[in-house]
Amino acid sequence: MISKDQLKQVFVEQNEAILKKPLGIERTILKTIEKKVKLPHVVVLTGLRRSGKSTLLRQLMKKQYNDKDFYYVNFEDERLFNFQAENFDMIYEALLELFGEKKTFFIDEIQNITDFESFVRRFYDSGFKFFVTGSSAKLLSKEIGTKLTGRHVDIVVKPFSFREYLDSKDFKFDKHTIFKTNTRAVLKKHFSKFLFDGGMPEYVQYNDSEILIRIYEDIVVKDIVVRYKVDNLKQLKELYQYLITTTSQRFSYNSLRKFIKINSANTIKKYIDYLEETYFINIVNKFDYSLKKQIVNDKKLYVVDNGFIQKISLKFTKDNGWLLENLVFTELKNKGNVFYYSDKYECDFVLAENNEVKEAVQVCWNLTQTNKERELNGLLEVMEKFKLKNGLILTYDQEEEIKIAGKNILVKPVWKWLLQPEP
């Protein structure tokens, strides 16, 4: 077992490393997190690996704790991999002797320690504040929920939004930008890059494909294969690559057996659940008032960031509408429950609250004479069925307003939609 002196060495190095970490751009979600500082609750930051959770902790340390009034522990450090939860008191003793008495803990990748929630609960009851990060939705919700019911708040950290991407490129956007020819052209150039490269912070900064590939490999191996003791890595990776290549297409667990050499639909579902728990993908159900039908109907899958699609997918088509659709989904997911709609016609997305459809959205690269009727019919069917007055068609760069059958349909570029003011 690691000694107290060895722990001290680890913590001194970790403390120096986190304080040297660049602050980066200020994330939009930081304001939400700052509102939780005065609450006694444990603040749990979850999300995809390398999506910026540690940077958010760094920004909190600077803005709220003057870079000194806290303890920091990173359990992604391989020297702590075999640490046992029952020895947490030794961690506290080492930190106390090194840095004096503090009342706030910042802990990275806490799910790497089994039974961590018992330690957190005990210190929480003694008046300590916790900010913790983790990369597994299931583990964190299950373990923290057991000991800390009603005592924690969960916040999901995602890759850069388009606004944050522009900030990272020092592009200053304001309400006049889109009306100026020169800045509008630069803005659209940035959007084209964002559409293909995505918003993973390190990749945006360094533009090195190896970064995205390495993140994906860590998710598959460390977060899935090792944690869930998956025997057949080759099968698992074949399934994931197929799913990423067919992003936005309908599938069922049984249908996947035709393309992947996995005989059990239950095993396929289990593998897909693992990937969703890492925040790498989202599964979308067909809208239905019956939960049972939602479960049995075909699904769609979307990837958390377009950059991964470009680096992992085997798709060679020049049709980029699927990238546009994936990007639109990642934004809609921030606004509520997202479904796809299919009856006589199809609609890419419906947004629902309390099982009631509030918004309908179609996505296509270009609205043409060939596809216009199909796109409108799908949207109009949803609008008629759910009594919606307004509908939305999002394109790469078209804009118009269509009035038809007493309905109002707005055609809008995705880049402009992404930059519209928050309600």
C-alpha positions as CSV (number, residue, x, y, z in Angstrom):
1,M,0.0,0.0,0.0
2,I,1.2,3.5,-0.7
3,S,2.7,5.3,2.3
4,K,1.7,8.7,3.6
5,D,5.0,10.2,2.4
6,Q,4.4,8.8,-1.1
7,L,0.9,10.3,-1.0
8,K,2.4,13.7,0.0
9,Q,4.7,13.5,-3.0
10,V,1.8,12.8,-5.3
11,F,-0.4,15.6,-3.9
12,V,2.4,18.2,-4.1
13,E,3.0,17.3,-7.7
14,Q,-0.8,17.3,-8.5
15,N,-1.3,20.6,-6.8
16,E,1.5,22.2,-8.7
17,A,0.2,20.7,-12.0
18,I,-3.4,21.9,-11.6
19,L,-2.3,25.4,-10.7
20,K,-0.1,25.5,-13.8
21,K,-2.9,24.3,-15.9
22,P,-4.1,27.1,-18.3
23,L,-7.4,28.7,-17.4
24,G,-8.6,28.4,-21.0
25,I,-11.7,30.2,-22.3
26,E,-14.4,30.7,-19.7
27,R,-17.0,28.1,-20.4
28,T,-20.7,29.0,-20.5
29,I,-21.6,26.4,-17.9
30,L,-19.2,28.0,-15.4
31,K,-21.9,30.4,-14.3
32,T,-24.2,27.5,-13.5
33,I,-21.5,25.8,-11.4
34,E,-20.7,29.0,-9.6
35,K,-24.3,29.3,-8.4
36,K,-23.7,26.0,-6.5
37,V,-20.7,27.1,-4.6
38,K,-22.6,28.4,-1.6
39,L,-24.8,25.3,-1.5
40,P,-23.7,22.5,0.9
41,H,-24.4,19.9,-1.9
42,V,-21.7,17.8,-3.6
43,V,-21.3,19.2,-7.1
44,V,-20.8,16.4,-9.6
45,L,-19.3,17.3,-13.0
46,T,-19.8,14.4,-15.4
47,G,-19.2,14.2,-19.1
48,L,-17.0,12.8,-21.8
49,R,-13.2,12.3,-21.2
50,R,-11.2,15.4,-22.0
51,S,-14.3,17.6,-22.5
52,G,-13.0,20.2,-20.1
53,K,-14.1,19.1,-16.6
54,S,-10.6,19.6,-15.0
55,T,-10.4,23.0,-16.7
56,L,-13.7,24.0,-15.1
57,L,-12.3,23.0,-11.7
58,R,-9.3,25.1,-12.4
59,Q,-11.5,28.1,-13.3
60,L,-13.4,27.6,-10.0
61,M,-10.2,27.4,-8.0
62,K,-9.1,30.7,-9.4
63,K,-12.4,32.6,-9.3
64,Q,-13.9,31.3,-6.1
65,Y,-11.0,30.0,-4.0
66,N,-8.1,32.3,-4.8
67,D,-6.0,29.3,-5.9
68,K,-5.4,28.2,-2.3
69,D,-8.4,27.5,-0.2
70,F,-9.0,23.9,-1.3
71,Y,-7.5,20.4,-1.5
72,Y,-7.1,18.8,-5.0
73,V,-6.8,15.1,-5.7
74,N,-6.7,13.5,-9.2
75,F,-7.5,9.7,-9.2
76,E,-6.6,9.4,-12.8
77,D,-3.0,9.4,-11.5
78,E,-1.8,5.8,-12.0
79,R,0.0,6.0,-8.6
80,L,-3.4,6.0,-7.0
81,F,-5.0,3.3,-9.0
82,N,-4.9,0.7,-6.3
83,F,-5.9,3.0,-3.5
84,Q,-8.6,1.7,-1.2
85,A,-11.5,3.8,0.0
86,E,-11.0,2.7,3.6
87,N,-7.7,4.6,3.5
88,F,-9.3,8.0,2.7
89,D,-8.4,9.2,6.2
90,M,-4.8,8.9,5.3
91,I,-5.4,11.1,2.3
92,Y,-7.0,13.7,4.5
93,E,-4.1,13.5,7.0
94,A,-1.5,14.0,4.2
95,L,-3.4,16.9,2.7
96,L,-3.9,18.5,6.2
97,E,-0.2,18.2,7.0
98,L,0.8,19.6,3.6
99,F,-1.6,22.5,3.1
100,G,-3.2,23.2,6.5
101,E,-6.9,23.1,7.2
102,K,-9.3,23.6,4.2
103,K,-13.0,23.0,3.9
104,T,-13.3,22.3,0.1
105,F,-12.2,19.2,-1.9
106,F,-11.7,19.2,-5.7
107,I,-11.5,15.6,-6.9
108,D,-10.9,14.4,-10.5
109,E,-12.2,11.1,-11.8
110,I,-13.5,10.0,-8.5
111,Q,-15.2,6.9,-9.9
112,N,-11.8,5.2,-10.1
113,I,-12.0,4.5,-6.4
114,T,-14.5,1.9,-5.2
115,D,-16.9,3.0,-2.4
116,F,-15.7,6.6,-2.6
117,E,-19.2,7.8,-1.7
118,S,-18.8,6.7,1.9
119,F,-15.8,9.0,2.4
120,V,-17.6,11.8,0.7
121,R,-20.8,11.4,2.8
122,R,-18.8,11.3,6.0
123,F,-16.9,14.5,5.2
124,Y,-20.0,16.1,3.8
125,D,-21.7,15.5,7.1
126,S,-18.8,17.3,8.8
127,G,-19.3,20.4,6.7
128,F,-16.9,19.9,3.8
129,K,-17.7,21.1,0.3
130,F,-17.0,18.8,-2.7
131,F,-16.6,19.3,-6.4
132,V,-16.0,16.0,-8.1
133,T,-15.6,14.9,-11.7
134,G,-16.2,11.6,-13.4
135,S,-16.6,10.1,-16.9
136,S,-19.2,7.4,-16.3
137,A,-22.9,8.3,-15.9
138,K,-24.0,5.0,-14.5
139,L,-21.3,4.6,-11.9
140,L,-21.6,8.1,-10.5
141,S,-25.4,8.2,-10.5
142,K,-25.6,4.7,-8.8
143,E,-22.9,5.2,-6.2
144,I,-23.5,8.8,-5.3
145,G,-27.2,8.3,-5.3
146,T,-26.9,5.6,-2.7
147,K,-25.2,7.6,0.0
148,L,-26.0,11.2,-1.1
149,T,-29.6,11.1,-2.1
150,G,-30.8,14.8,-2.2
151,R,-27.3,16.0,-1.3
152,H,-25.7,16.4,-4.7
153,V,-26.3,18.3,-7.9
154,D,-25.2,16.8,-11.3
155,I,-23.9,19.0,-14.1
156,V,-22.9,17.5,-17.5
157,V,-19.9,19.1,-19.2
158,K,-19.9,18.9,-23.0
159,P,-17.4,19.8,-25.7
160,F,-17.2,23.4,-26.9
161,S,-20.4,24.9,-28.3
162,F,-20.1,26.9,-31.5
163,R,-20.0,30.1,-29.4
164,E,-17.2,28.7,-27.2
165,Y,-15.4,27.5,-30.3
166,L,-15.4,31.1,-31.7
167,D,-14.1,32.3,-28.3
168,S,-11.2,29.8,-28.5
169,K,-10.4,31.3,-31.9
170,D,-10.5,34.9,-30.6
171,F,-13.4,35.6,-32.9
172,K,-15.6,38.3,-31.2
173,F,-19.2,37.7,-32.0
174,D,-21.9,40.3,-31.4
175,K,-25.4,41.0,-32.9
176,H,-23.9,43.0,-35.7
177,T,-21.4,40.4,-36.9
178,I,-23.8,38.6,-39.3
179,F,-24.7,41.8,-41.1
180,K,-21.1,42.8,-42.0
181,T,-19.9,41.1,-45.2
182,N,-16.3,40.6,-44.0
183,T,-17.1,39.2,-40.5
184,R,-20.0,37.1,-41.9
185,A,-17.6,35.4,-44.3
186,V,-15.1,34.7,-41.5
187,L,-17.9,33.4,-39.3
188,K,-19.1,31.0,-41.9
189,K,-15.5,29.8,-42.5
190,H,-15.2,29.0,-38.7
191,F,-18.5,27.2,-38.8
192,S,-17.4,25.0,-41.7
193,K,-14.3,24.0,-39.7
194,F,-16.4,23.5,-36.5
195,L,-18.8,21.2,-38.4
196,F,-16.1,18.8,-39.5
197,D,-13.6,19.1,-36.5
198,G,-16.0,19.4,-33.6
199,G,-15.4,21.1,-30.3
200,M,-13.1,18.9,-28.2
201,P,-11.0,21.5,-26.4
202,E,-7.5,19.9,-26.9
203,Y,-8.2,19.1,-30.5
204,V,-9.4,22.6,-31.2
205,Q,-6.2,24.0,-29.7
206,Y,-3.7,21.6,-31.3
207,N,-5.4,20.2,-34.4
208,D,-3.7,16.8,-34.0
209,S,-5.9,13.9,-35.0
210,E,-4.1,11.6,-32.5
211,I,-5.8,13.5,-29.7
212,L,-9.3,12.4,-30.7
213,I,-8.1,8.8,-31.5
214,R,-6.4,8.5,-28.2
215,I,-9.5,9.8,-26.3
216,Y,-11.7,7.3,-28.1
217,E,-9.3,4.4,-27.4
218,D,-9.2,5.4,-23.7
219,I,-13.0,5.4,-23.6
220,V,-13.2,1.9,-25.2
221,V,-10.4,0.3,-23.3
222,K,-10.3,2.0,-19.8
223,D,-13.9,3.0,-19.4
224,I,-15.5,-0.1,-21.0
225,V,-13.3,-3.1,-21.6
226,V,-11.4,-2.9,-18.3
227,R,-14.3,-1.7,-16.1
228,Y,-16.9,-4.2,-17.5
229,K,-14.4,-7.0,-18.2
230,V,-15.3,-7.3,-21.9
231,D,-13.6,-10.4,-23.4
232,N,-13.8,-9.6,-27.1
233,L,-12.2,-6.2,-27.8
234,K,-12.3,-6.8,-31.6
235,Q,-16.0,-7.4,-31.7
236,L,-16.7,-4.4,-29.5
237,K,-14.7,-2.1,-31.7
238,E,-16.3,-3.4,-34.9
239,L,-19.7,-2.7,-33.4
240,Y,-18.8,0.8,-32.3
241,Q,-17.1,1.7,-35.7
242,Y,-20.2,0.5,-37.5
243,L,-22.5,2.6,-35.3
244,I,-20.4,5.7,-35.7
245,T,-20.2,5.1,-39.5
246,T,-24.0,4.9,-39.6
247,T,-24.7,7.8,-37.3
248,S,-28.3,9.1,-37.6
249,Q,-29.6,6.0,-39.4
250,R,-32.3,3.8,-37.8
251,F,-31.4,0.5,-36.3
252,S,-32.6,-2.2,-34.0
253,Y,-30.5,-4.4,-31.7
254,N,-31.6,-7.4,-33.8
255,S,-30.8,-5.8,-37.1
256,L,-27.2,-5.1,-36.0
257,R,-26.6,-8.9,-35.8
258,K,-26.7,-9.0,-39.6
259,F,-23.7,-6.7,-39.8
260,I,-21.7,-7.5,-36.6
261,K,-20.5,-11.0,-35.7
262,I,-22.3,-10.9,-32.3
263,N,-25.1,-13.4,-32.1
264,S,-26.9,-12.0,-29.0
265,A,-29.1,-8.9,-29.4
266,N,-28.8,-8.5,-25.6
267,T,-25.0,-8.4,-25.8
268,I,-25.3,-5.7,-28.5
269,K,-27.6,-3.7,-26.4
270,K,-25.3,-4.1,-23.4
271,Y,-22.3,-2.9,-25.4
272,I,-24.2,0.1,-26.7
273,D,-25.3,1.0,-23.2
274,Y,-21.7,1.0,-22.1
275,L,-20.8,3.5,-24.7
276,E,-23.7,5.7,-23.9
277,E,-22.7,5.7,-20.2
278,T,-19.4,7.3,-21.2
279,Y,-21.3,10.2,-22.8
280,F,-19.8,9.3,-26.2
281,I,-23.2,8.7,-27.9
282,N,-26.8,9.3,-27.3
283,I,-29.6,6.9,-28.3
284,V,-32.8,8.5,-29.7
285,N,-36.2,6.8,-29.6
286,K,-39.1,7.2,-32.0
287,F,-41.7,9.4,-30.4
288,D,-44.7,7.5,-29.0
289,Y,-46.9,8.1,-26.0
290,S,-46.3,4.5,-25.1
291,L,-43.1,3.9,-23.3
292,K,-43.2,0.2,-24.2
293,K,-43.4,1.1,-27.9
294,Q,-40.5,3.6,-27.5
295,I,-38.4,0.7,-26.1
296,V,-39.2,-1.8,-28.9
297,N,-39.2,0.6,-31.9
298,D,-36.1,1.3,-34.0
299,K,-33.5,3.7,-32.5
300,K,-31.2,6.3,-33.9
301,L,-27.7,7.1,-32.6
302,Y,-25.8,10.4,-32.5
303,V,-22.2,11.0,-31.4
304,V,-21.3,13.7,-28.8
305,D,-18.9,15.5,-31.1
306,N,-18.5,15.7,-34.9
307,G,-14.7,15.4,-34.7
308,F,-14.9,11.8,-33.7
309,I,-17.1,10.9,-36.6
310,Q,-14.5,12.3,-39.0
311,K,-11.7,10.3,-37.4
312,I,-13.4,7.0,-36.7
313,S,-16.1,6.6,-39.3
314,L,-15.5,4.6,-42.5
315,K,-18.0,6.6,-44.4
316,F,-16.7,8.1,-47.6
317,T,-19.7,9.9,-49.0
318,K,-19.5,13.6,-49.8
319,D,-23.0,14.1,-48.4
320,N,-22.4,16.1,-45.3
321,G,-26.0,16.3,-44.2
322,W,-25.4,13.6,-41.6
323,L,-22.8,15.8,-39.9
324,L,-25.2,18.7,-39.9
325,E,-27.9,16.5,-38.4
326,N,-25.5,15.2,-35.7
327,L,-24.5,18.8,-34.8
328,V,-28.1,19.9,-34.6
329,F,-28.9,17.0,-32.3
330,T,-26.1,17.8,-29.9
331,E,-27.6,21.3,-29.5
332,L,-31.2,20.2,-29.2
333,K,-30.2,17.7,-26.5
334,N,-29.4,20.8,-24.3
335,K,-33.0,21.9,-24.6
336,G,-35.1,18.9,-23.6
337,N,-36.1,15.3,-24.6
338,V,-35.4,14.6,-28.2
339,F,-37.1,12.0,-30.4
340,Y,-37.4,11.3,-34.1
341,Y,-40.9,11.1,-35.7
342,S,-42.1,8.5,-38.2
343,D,-45.6,7.8,-39.5
344,K,-46.7,8.5,-43.0
345,Y,-43.8,10.9,-43.3
346,E,-40.7,11.4,-41.2
347,C,-39.3,14.3,-39.2
348,D,-35.8,14.3,-37.9
349,F,-36.4,15.7,-34.5
350,V,-39.3,16.6,-32.1
351,L,-38.6,18.2,-28.8
352,A,-40.9,17.1,-26.0
353,E,-41.7,18.2,-22.4
354,N,-43.9,16.2,-20.1
355,N,-44.7,13.9,-23.1
356,E,-46.0,16.8,-25.1
357,V,-44.3,17.8,-28.4
358,K,-43.2,21.5,-28.3
359,E,-41.0,21.8,-31.4
360,A,-40.4,20.1,-34.7
361,V,-37.1,20.3,-36.7
362,Q,-36.0,19.0,-40.0
363,V,-32.3,19.1,-41.1
364,C,-31.0,19.0,-44.6
365,W,-27.8,20.3,-46.3
366,N,-29.7,22.1,-49.1
367,L,-33.4,22.5,-49.6
368,T,-33.9,21.7,-53.3
369,Q,-36.8,21.0,-55.7
370,T,-35.9,17.3,-55.3
371,N,-36.2,17.1,-51.5
372,K,-38.4,20.1,-50.6
373,E,-41.7,18.3,-50.7
374,R,-40.4,15.4,-48.6
375,E,-39.0,17.8,-45.9
376,L,-42.1,19.9,-45.8
377,N,-44.5,16.9,-45.6
378,G,-42.6,15.4,-42.6
379,L,-42.6,18.7,-40.8
380,L,-46.3,19.6,-41.6
381,E,-47.5,16.2,-40.5
382,V,-45.9,16.7,-37.0
383,M,-47.2,20.3,-36.9
384,E,-50.7,19.2,-37.7
385,K,-50.7,16.3,-35.3
386,F,-49.4,18.2,-32.4
387,K,-51.0,21.5,-33.2
388,L,-47.8,23.5,-33.7
389,K,-48.0,26.8,-35.5
390,N,-44.3,27.1,-36.3
391,G,-41.8,24.6,-37.7
392,L,-38.0,24.8,-38.4
393,I,-35.9,23.5,-41.3
394,L,-32.1,23.9,-40.6
395,T,-29.7,23.9,-43.6
396,Y,-26.1,24.7,-44.2
397,D,-26.6,28.2,-45.6
398,Q,-30.2,28.8,-46.8
399,E,-32.7,31.2,-45.3
400,E,-36.3,31.9,-46.1
401,E,-39.8,31.8,-44.6
402,I,-42.5,29.5,-45.9
403,K,-46.2,29.9,-45.2
404,I,-48.2,26.9,-46.1
405,A,-51.6,25.4,-45.0
406,G,-51.8,28.1,-42.3
407,K,-48.5,27.1,-40.9
408,N,-45.2,29.1,-40.6
409,I,-42.0,27.3,-41.5
410,L,-38.7,29.0,-41.0
411,V,-35.7,27.9,-43.0
412,K,-32.5,28.9,-41.3
413,P,-28.7,28.2,-41.5
414,V,-27.4,26.0,-38.7
415,W,-24.6,28.5,-37.9
416,K,-27.1,31.3,-37.3
417,W,-29.4,29.1,-35.3
418,L,-26.5,28.1,-33.0
419,L,-25.7,31.7,-32.3
420,Q,-29.2,32.9,-31.6
421,P,-29.7,34.4,-28.1
422,E,-30.6,32.0,-25.3
423,P,-34.3,32.4,-24.3
